[in-house]
């Protein structure tokens, strides 16, 4: 991660991989971990190679992303007017080789790009159950977010 200044409320936390000759175990989140708020639901999303899924923002949901298969670039944009990092962009490449949990607070736009051939798989452990009324999606073409994918 180096000297990257994270958007206010964003957390990037290395996760344990426990190796076993019969199959490995990948930690995601425990209720005692930094970034855990509540459990609402867990889901898996795939992102095809060179495909972009952007931009989405939740108004109440805290997301916890991990990428156990493939490699996904996750870009986040702080759209919160009252945030000390308002207008800031962070980008992360998560994969098995860079196995971390990215916690994204409400009010922050995010997008994904599949950057590896084959399957790119993202797991989200969200703190609330999906509610289409609490989210906002803006296409890249209509977005005012200045980011070149």
SEKOLTI-102972 format. One record per atom (N, C-alpha, C, O): y, x, z; residue in three letters. Coordinates in steps of 0.02 Angstrom, whole numbers, plus 50000, padded with zeros to 5 digits. Example, Ala and Ser with C-alpha at 12.3 -4.5 7.8 and 13.67 -1.06 7.14 Angstrom:
<pts>
497165066050390ALA/497755061550390ALA/498355066050390ALA/498345071250423ALA/498885064250354SER/499475068450357SER/500025064550394SER/500575067050402SER/
</pts>
This chain:
<pts>
499415004150000UNK/500005000050000UNK/500625004350000UNK/501145002249974UNK/500595010250028UNK/501165014750027UNK/501765012050064UNK/501695009450119UNK/502345012850033UNK/502975010850065UNK/503215003950042UNK/503805002350048UNK/502764999850016UNK/502944993249992UNK/503234989050048UNK/502924988250100UNK/503834986350037UNK/504124981750085UNK/503854974750069UNK/503964972150014UNK/503514971850117UNK/503214965250107UNK/503724959750116UNK/504174960250157UNK/503634954550077UNK/504034948450085UNK/503924945850155UNK/503374946150182UNK/504454943250185UNK/504434940650254UNK/503864935650262UNK/503834930750225UNK/503424936750310UNK/502874932250325UNK/502234933950288UNK/501704931150303UNK/502264938350238UNK/501674940350200UNK/501314945750238UNK/501624950150268UNK/500654945450237UNK/500244950550270UNK/499704952850223UNK/499394948850188UNK/499584959350222UNK/499054962350182UNK/498614966250230UNK/498824971350258UNK/498004963750241UNK/497584966350294UNK/496914968650266UNK/496544964550237UNK/496744975050274UNK/496084977450251UNK/495534973550286UNK/495574971950345UNK/495014972050248UNK/494444968250274UNK/493824972750275UNK/493754977250234UNK/493394971450322UNK/492774975350329UNK/492254973150278UNK/492174967250264UNK/491914978050253UNK/491314976950213UNK/490754980450251UNK/490764986550260UNK/490264976550272UNK/489694979350308UNK/489124980150258UNK/488854975150233UNK/488954986350244UNK/488444987650193UNK/487744986950224UNK/487624988550282UNK/487294984550182UNK/486604983450202UNK/486184984450140UNK/486354981850087UNK/485634987950144UNK/485224989050085UNK/484964982550053UNK/484774982449995UNK/484944977150092UNK/484704970750065UNK/485274966250040UNK/485144960950013UNK/485894968450049UNK/486474964550028UNK/487044965350078UNK/486924965450138UNK/487644966050053UNK/488224967450096UNK/488544961050123UNK/488444955550097UNK/488924961950177UNK/489304956450209UNK/490044957950202UNK/490264963550217UNK/490424953050179UNK/491134953850168UNK/491524949350215UNK/491474943250212UNK/491904952350260UNK/492324948350304UNK/492904945350265UNK/493144948350216UNK/493134939450286UNK/493724936350255UNK/494244935050310UNK/494794937850307UNK/494084930750359UNK/494564929150411UNK/494194926150471UNK/493714922450463UNK/494434927850530UNK/494194924850592UNK/494784921250625UNK/495364922750611UNK/494624916550668UNK/495174912850701UNK/495564917050750UNK/496064914850777UNK/495344923250763UNK/495704927850806UNK/496114932950766UNK/496454937150795UNK/496094932550699UNK/496434937350656UNK/497174935750648UNK/497394930050651UNK/497564941050636UNK/498254940250615UNK/498254936450550UNK/497844937950506UNK/498694931550543UNK/498724927650482UNK/498354921050486UNK/498464916550445UNK/497894920450535UNK/497544914050542UNK/498004909050575UNK/498284910350628UNK/498084903250544UNK/498494897950572UNK/498054892150593UNK/498104889750650UNK/497634889950548UNK/497204884250559UNK/496704884250501UNK/496784887950453UNK/496184880150506UNK/495724879450450UNK/495804872550420UNK/495724867550455UNK/495954872350355UNK/495994866050319UNK/495444865550267UNK/495084860450264UNK/495364870750226UNK/494844870850175UNK/494764877850147UNK/495204882150155UNK/494204878950114UNK/494084885150078UNK/493894883350007UNK/493534878549995UNK/494154887349960UNK/493954886149890UNK/493934892749852UNK/494204897749874UNK/493594892449795UNK/493524898149750UNK/493874896349684UNK/493794890849659UNK/494244901149658UNK/494574900349593UNK/494384906249549UNK/494334911949574UNK/494264905149486UNK/494144910649440UNK/494764911549396UNK/495134906849382UNK/494864917749375UNK/495424919349330UNK/495134923549273UNK/494894929149284UNK/495154920949213UNK/494874924449156UNK/495274930849141UNK/495864931349159UNK/494944935649109UNK/495264941949091UNK/495894940649050UNK/495884937049000UNK/496444943649071UNK/497104943149040UNK/497404936149043UNK/497944935049015UNK/497094931449076UNK/497384924849086UNK/497854924949146UNK/497744928649193UNK/498374920849142UNK/498864920449195UNK/498894913349221UNK/498954908549182UNK/498844912649286UNK/498924906249320UNK/499544906949364UNK/499514909849418UNK/500104904249340UNK/500724904949378UNK/501204899349356UNK/501144896949299UNK/501634897449396UNK/501824898849465UNK/501674892749508UNK/501744887049486UNK/501454893949570UNK/501314888549618UNK/501634890349684UNK/501664896149705UNK/501884884949718UNK/502174885849784UNK/501944879949828UNK/501964874249807UNK/501734881649889UNK/501574876549938UNK/502144875949988UNK/502464880950005UNK/502274869850010UNK/502814868650057UNK/502574868950129UNK/502964870250175UNK/501924867650140UNK/501644867850208UNK/501044872550215UNK/500894874850270UNK/500694873950160UNK/500064877750163UNK/500184885250170UNK/500614888150137UNK/499794888350215UNK/499734895650218UNK/499074897350183UNK/498554894550200UNK/499104901850134UNK/498514903850096UNK/498284910750120UNK/498684914950140UNK/497634911750118UNK/497324918150134UNK/496854919950077UNK/496304917150072UNK/497074924650034UNK/496704926449974UNK/496294932749983UNK/496534937650013UNK/495684932749958UNK/495274938849950UNK/494954938549881UNK/494844933149853UNK/494804944449854UNK/494484944949788UNK/493854949149796UNK/493894955349795UNK/493274945949803UNK/492654949749812UNK/492314951649746UNK/491844955749746UNK/492534948749690UNK/492224950049626UNK/492774950849574UNK/493224946649569UNK/492734956149534UNK/493234957449483UNK/493864960449512UNK/493844963649565UNK/494414959449478UNK/495054961949501UNK/495604957149478UNK/495634955349419UNK/496014955149524UNK/496544950249510UNK/497214953049534UNK/497284955249591UNK/497704952849488UNK/498384954449508UNK/498684948049537UNK/498664942749505UNK/498954948549597UNK/499294942949629UNK/500024944849636UNK/500194949949666UNK/500454940649609UNK/501174941849612UNK/501474936249654UNK/501314930349644UNK/501904938049701UNK/502224933049743UNK/502984933949740UNK/503234939549733UNK/503334928349744UNK/504064928249739UNK/504334924049797UNK/504144918249806UNK/504784927049836UNK/505084923549893UNK/505654919149869UNK/506194921549853UNK/505534912649868UNK/506034907849844UNK/506384904349902UNK/506764899549891UNK/506274906649963UNK/506564903450021UNK/507284905950031UNK/507394911950043UNK/507764901450026UNK/508474903350032UNK/508644906550099UNK/509074910950102UNK/508304904450152UNK/508474907050219UNK/508064913150239UNK/508144915650295UNK/507644915650195UNK/507224921450210UNK/507624927950202UNK/508034928450157UNK/507504932850246UNK/507834939350237UNK/507604943050175UNK/507924947850154UNK/507044940850145UNK/506804944050084UNK/506854939350023UNK/506504940149974UNK/507304934450028UNK/507404929649974UNK/507534933249908UNK/507944937749905UNK/507174931149855UNK/507254934249789UNK/506794940149777UNK/506764942749721UNK/506444942549828UNK/506014948349822UNK/505354946549789UNK/505084941049798UNK/505084951249750UNK/504424950549718UNK/503964955949746UNK/504174961749753UNK/503344954049762UNK/502824958849779UNK/502244957749730UNK/502134952149707UNK/501894963149714UNK/501284962449673UNK/500724966549705UNK/500844971849733UNK/500124963749700UNK/499534966749730UNK/498964966249680UNK/498914961349644UNK/498534971249679UNK/497904970849641UNK/497344970949693UNK/497224976049726UNK/497014965249699UNK/496464964649747UNK/495804964849710UNK/495734961949656UNK/495314968149741UNK/494654968949711UNK/494174971249765UNK/494364971949823UNK/493554972349746UNK/493064975049793UNK/493264982049815UNK/493174983949873UNK/493554985949769UNK/493774992749785UNK/494404992649828UNK/494534997549864UNK/494784987349826UNK/495394986549866UNK/495314979849903UNK/495704975249894UNK/494814979649946UNK/494614973449979UNK/495074972050038UNK/494994974950092UNK/495544967550027UNK/496034965650078UNK/496134958150076UNK/495964954750028UNK/496404955550132UNK/496604948550134UNK/497364948250129UNK/497724951550167UNK/497594944350082UNK/498314943250072UNK/498484936450099UNK/498244931350074UNK/498914936250151UNK/499144930050180UNK/499834928350151UNK/500294932350156UNK/499884922350121UNK/500504920150090UNK/500754913950127UNK/500404908950129UNK/501354914450156UNK/501614908750194UNK/501884903250148UNK/501974904350088UNK/502014897350176UNK/502314891950137UNK/502994894150109UNK/503344898250138UNK/503174891150052UNK/503834892350023UNK/503864898249976UNK/504394899649948UNK/503314901749966UNK/503294907749924UNK/502894906149861UNK/502314903949866UNK/503194907249803UNK/502834906249740UNK/502324911749730UNK/502434917449751UNK/501754910049698UNK/501254915149682UNK/500954913649614UNK/500964908049589UNK/500674918949585UNK/500314918349522UNK/499764923549519UNK/499784928449556UNK/499284922449474UNK/498704926849467UNK/498624929049395UNK/498794925349348UNK/498354935149386UNK/498144937449320UNK/497474940949327UNK/497404945449369UNK/496994938949287UNK/496344942349286UNK/496424949049250UNK/496624949249192UNK/496264954449284UNK/496374961049254UNK/495734964949243UNK/495744970949230UNK/495174961649249UNK/494534964949236UNK/494124960549189UNK/494134954449195UNK/493764963649142UNK/493314959849100UNK/492774956649143UNK/492604959449195UNK/492524951049123UNK/492004947649162UNK/492314942949213UNK/492884940649206UNK/491934941649265UNK/492124936849316UNK/492634939849365UNK/492524945149393UNK/493194936349373UNK/493704937949424UNK/493724931949471UNK/493914926449451UNK/493534933049533UNK/493444927549580UNK/493904928449640UNK/493904933649672UNK/494284923249656UNK/494734923149713UNK/494504917849762UNK/494344912249742UNK/494484919649826UNK/494334914749879UNK/494974913549917UNK/495334918249934UNK/495114907249931UNK/495694905449973UNK/495434901650034UNK/495074896650027UNK/495634903950092UNK/495524900350155UNK/496204897550174UNK/496644901250197UNK/496294891050164UNK/496944887850176UNK/496954884550244UNK/496434882550271UNK/497554883850271UNK/497624881050338UNK/497674873450338UNK/497644870450392UNK/497754870350279UNK/497754862950275UNK/497324860950216UNK/497184864950171UNK/497114854750215UNK/496734851950159UNK/497214851150101UNK/497804849350110UNK/496964852350040UNK/497384851749980UNK/497734844949978UNK/497424839649988UNK/498374845149965UNK/498794839149959UNK/499254840349900UNK/499724844349905UNK/499154836849844UNK/499564838049785UNK/500304836549796UNK/500734838849758UNK/500464832649848UNK/501164830949861UNK/501544836549897UNK/502154836349900UNK/501184841449925UNK/501524846749962UNK/501584853249921UNK/501784858449947UNK/501404852849858UNK/501424858849816UNK/501864857749755UNK/502034852049737UNK/502044863249725UNK/502464863049665UNK/502184868249616UNK/502034873849635UNK/502124866249553UNK/501894870849501UNK/502424870949446UNK/502664865749423UNK/502594877149425UNK/503074878149371UNK/502764882849320UNK/502494888049338UNK/502784880949256UNK/502494885349205UNK/502914891649198UNK/503514891749214UNK/502604896849173UNK/502954903249163UNK/503544902249117UNK/504084905049128UNK/503464898249065UNK/503984897149016UNK/504604893649046UNK/505164894949025UNK/504504889349095UNK/505054885549124UNK/505314888649189UNK/505804886349218UNK/504984893949212UNK/505164896949275UNK/505784901349269UNK/505894904549217UNK/506174901649322UNK/506744906249325UNK/506544912749360UNK/506964917049371UNK/505904913449377UNK/505664919649409UNK/505634925049356UNK/505304924349305UNK/505984930449368UNK/506034935949320UNK/505474940949333UNK/505564945849369UNK/504894939649302UNK/504334944249310UNK/503974944649243UNK/503794939549213UNK/503854950749220UNK/503494951849157UNK/502764953249173UNK/502594958449201UNK/502334948549154UNK/501624949149168UNK/501314954449123UNK/500704955649127UNK/
</pts>
